[in-house]
Amino acid sequence: MFSSNGVRSTAFMPRRGTTSVFRVTGMDDVRVREIGNAVLTVKPPKARAELLAERVYASGLDLDPDNTPEFHANIIGWPPDTDKDKQKLLALELASVSTLKLHD
């Protein structure tokens, strides 16, 4: 499902209880793309969704900045996998307050 800004809610759905993200606030576009290309080596990303940490916290979720690899964090605190409907609602909420950034 797409939000009105083009970000898919599936981008935020947890896998094994977390959603993998990177903390890129203050980085220029070139650096963000370098990180994406380093992590996704088989198929470089075509786009990204940018989301402020405060929006994660406002949704009732949390961030765990494990820094493995550098700048990495996980969105945590998701409802259990047995409650996919609540997970989907939260993912849609995050998507709706995200910004889609297309890569050249």
N, C-alpha and C positions, 0 to 999 in steps of 0.2 A: 504494500500500500504506500502510495506517495503522499507526502504532505503538500500543502499549497506552494511551497517553495522548491519542490522537486526532490527533496531528500526522502529516500525510502525508509520507512520505519524498520524494515528488516536489517538495515545497517546497524541498528542499535540493539537488536535482539541478543540476549545473552547466550553464550555457548559454554556449557559446563559452569553456569552460575555467574559468569562475568562477561563484560564487553570490553574488548581490547581497544585502547585509544592512545593517542600521543599528545603530549602537552606542547603546543607550538605557539602559544601566545607570545607576541613580540618578534617572531621569526619572519624573515622575508619568504616570499613564495618559493624562491629557488631552494632555500634550505629545507623547507617543508617537503618539497618534491624529492630532494635527495634522501630524506629519511624514508619516505614512502617507497622509493625505488630500492633502497637498501633492504627493506623489510620484505617487500613483495618482489622477489627476484625473478620469478617465473613470468609474471605478467604485470608490468608496471601499472599503477592505478591511473584511471582516466579522470577521476574526480575525487573530491573529499568533502566531508561534511564538517563544518567548523561549529563548535558548540562551547560556550563559556562554562567553566566549572560551576559557577553559581547556579546555572540552570539544572545541572545534575543534582546539586544539593537541594534545590527548590522542589524537585520531583520526589524527594524522599530517598534518593539513592546516595551513594557515597563514592569517593575515589580512593584508590589504593595505588599511589605512585611507587611502583616497584623498581623503576629505572632499568629494567632488563628487557630489551635493550635500552640504551640511553633515551630519555624523555618518555618512556612508556609508562602507562598507568592502566588500571582496570576499573571500570565502573562496577561497583559491587552493591549488594543489598537488595538484589532482585527478589521478587516472590519466587517460591519454589517452582520447579519445572512442572509440577502438577497443576499450577495455576497459570497456564499459557495466556488466558484472557487478560489477566492483570499485567503480565509481562508485555503483551502487545499494546495495551493502553499506555504504559510507561514509555515504550519504544516510540510510539506515535507522538507522545508529548515531547520527547527529546527531538525527534525529527522536525516537529513543527516549529521549534525555536532554534533550529540549526540553519546554517547558511551553506548552500551548495557552491563549491568552487570547482569549476571545470579546469582540467589541465590542457594545455595546448597540444 
